[in-house]
């Protein structure tokens, strides 16, 4: 008996509701390549990747997986995989090169073809409007530190909604605003490469304002699909019971989770301990009008879950995956590990039970204000060869996905710790091995192996496991 027809797989499939969505997720900048083709403009990530030392081993995103020229092949693989839905992102600079003004017909046509290919394959499109590729002219004007970027984002969202709104089933406005602020503006390890620490906080408010304006724009465009947002969320725990560790855990939880979700779901920013309020001075006074704009009714909320976080008071290491951040060493707290767990190729703890804990925390915090949820990203990288001659036996990835799915379903089933949470689906990160941001091509998350020399796609054993799960669930 193989993992594809195991009793465990049959049991997992049998615990899913008939309408539970199984999907895969990807991002334009990580897979498309063709950065200068057909009128696409440069993004902040194009410029960042060209800076020496920004990307591990000098890897370039110029080709990536060549999805721009191979979308038909990739949709055929998704059809073979048997997924219900594909979460992809629309490249803002591909359809609006300057981030303002004219739209690029060739870029719009590409996503028209992709959406139609998905629908022809019986795959529901979930479109993310922003997965980090800010048009470079807007980045040069301050990017998300500039309030006007939120207004430009609304104009772009309106155009996307008008063009694709009759066929996209779900819309995600922003992907992981926490990662944009923390890695891009505060620590400098992602584009645009600024190390502003707490002075980066205005980028939070401007992203959330852009989200609210985009929701309004999509609804005004008459899109037929649901509208939501997605963020990276993690349960945060203190390293010890000491008051200092408890305090910094609360601060980090606010910075990673609540400062994004509270305004979106409750219409207000969280209250801060008096001792840290000076750190948030750069946010300035937030108007009630802005909060009303941010606090839009949503059809769903997306959680990207990878691992829990544990923090301790005091400065720590400067190392982050695939890069170094001098700014990180200046923070008054640091992350500590979970030695009891195995780790992924990125060094992240594999802790599926914390996904159920996260779901419980979300419901406790937001109650009836919490919309139905999707797990919009969950997956893991593991060391794998660059070249293969057949399917990789990626057993650890299969175990990761099986355990995370199992815990999510158990937590939200009758008698589970989050039984009052409506969980709509689970999207695997990711379909293809891809350009993993500052880590270049060193971290392979895909269900499908990509040879970055030949661009040959080879499904891994996890692909066939997920295929079998999808078929068993339907049966």
C-alpha positions, 0 to 999 in steps of 0.5 A: 500500500502506498501513500496514494491509497493508504487508509490515512488518506482515505480517512482524511478525505472522508473528513472533508465537507463536500464543498471544501476547496483544495487548491494550489497557490502561486505568485506572478513574480515568482513564476512568470519570468518575461520581465521585459516582455509585451510591455511589462514595466519594472517592479520594485522587486526587479530593481531589488534583485539586481542589487548585488548581495540582495538575492542568494547566490545572485539568482535572477528572476528574469526567467523563473519558471517561464510561466508567462510562456508555459501557462497552458502546460501549467494549467494542464498539470493543475487539471491532472492534479485535480485541484478545485481552485488556483490562487494566482496573482496578477502582476500590477506592472504587467497590466499597468507599467507605470502604476498610474495612467494607461493599461497594457493590453498585452498584459491584460490579454495574458490574464484573460487567457489564463483565466479562460484556461483555468475555467476550461479545465474546471478550475476556479480562479482566485486572483490576488491583486497584490503579491509584492510587485509594486510598479517601480515608478511608484516605489521611487515615489515612496511605495507604500510609505506614500499614501497616494500608492493606496489610491493608485492601487484602487485605480488598478483594482478597478481596472482588473475588476472590470476586465476579469470580474465576470470570471474570477470566483474570489479576489484577494486584495493584498497578500501578506502586508506584514511581510511587505512592511517587516521584510521590505520596509523595516528590515531591508531583506526584501524589496524595496530594501529599506531598514526603517524599523518602527519608522516603517509603520506608515506602510501598514496603514497605507496598505490597509487603506489600499485594501479598503479602497480596492474592496470598494473598487471591486464592488463598484466594478460589479465583480461576481466573485467574493472579495477578501484579503490574506495575511501571514498569521502565527500564534506568538508565545513568550520564551519564558514566563518572565514579565519582559518576555510576556511583554515583547510577545504581546508586542510582536503579536500586535506587530505580526497579527493584530495591527493588520487584522483589527482594522480590517475586521473591527475597524480600529487599531489595537491598544498598545502598552504605554511603554511601547507607544513611542515606537508607534509614533510614526503612524501618526493620527489615524482618521475615523474616515480611513478606518471606515474605508479599511473596515469593509464587509468581506466575503472571506479572510485568508490565513497564510500559516507556516509556523508558530513564533516564540520571542524573548526580550533582548537583542538576538541574531542578525541572521534571517533565511537567505540574508542578513539584516543589521536592522534585526539586531537593533530590535529589543526582542528576538525570536527563539526556536522550537527545538522539540519540532523538526524543521523545514529547509528554511529552518521553520518549525513543523508544528501543525497543531499550532494551526488549530491554535491559530484558528481558535485565537482568530475566533476568540479575538474577532467573534462574529466579525470573523468571516469564513476562512481559507488557508490561502497558503501552507507548505514547506521547502525541503532540500531536493536535487536540482536535476531529476529523472523521475518523481522525487519521494518527498515524504516529508512534504506529504507528511507536512501537508497531511498533518496540517490539513488533518489538524485544520479539519479536526480543529473546525469539526464538531468537538474541535477546538475551533468548531465555530470557525467556518473553514472553506478550503486549503491552498498548498504553497506551491504548485511549482518550485520557483523563485523564492524571493531573497532565497532565489532558487534554493528553497523548493516548495513545489508539488512539481519539481522545476529544473531551472536549467531546462525548465522541465516540470516533473511532478513529485510524489506529493503531487500524486498524493494530493491528486489521490486525496482530491479524487478520494474526497470526490468519491 
